[in-house]
Amino acid sequence: MTIQTTLEAIGNSSIGTYMAENPAAFPWTESVHVMATTLVIGSILIVDLRLIGVASTSYPISRLTKALLPLTWIAFAIALITGSLLFTSQPVTYYGNFAFRMKMALLLAAGFNMLVFHLLTMRGIALWDRDAPVPAAARIAGLLSIGIWVLVVIFGRWIGFTTAPF
């Protein structure tokens, strides 16, 4: 089975057909997707701003991440599900769309940045969690995260302008 036939099968599935043909399905799903994505980015931004020393500097990073991670993961799961549903409406079109591909690549980059931060950088958090300066690696991770998520939003919006019939 080629990628083309797989994409066509997704688009011709009952879910793909429903998402493409039901006049309410796509806009409602997209609205939930945007709200979930906003929650993901907002909760990540709170931690990132703390890492770069712009906000909540007296708040321990470990406490902040512990409080926000469950919310972030729930919102991410909702964004993933709704994004997948949106994809089923026009999989061939999305797959060939530059903005869509960039958004997917950036999401992978965000995941890699998060993985490195949580597995490596946070190992020594006990030394800098409260009163010590945040190490350069953590500040860089925060700045990278902000930049990547801003680009995810830009390319996500770009998808809508490059796939919609005019």
Beta strands, then each sheet from edge to edge (+ up, - down):
end
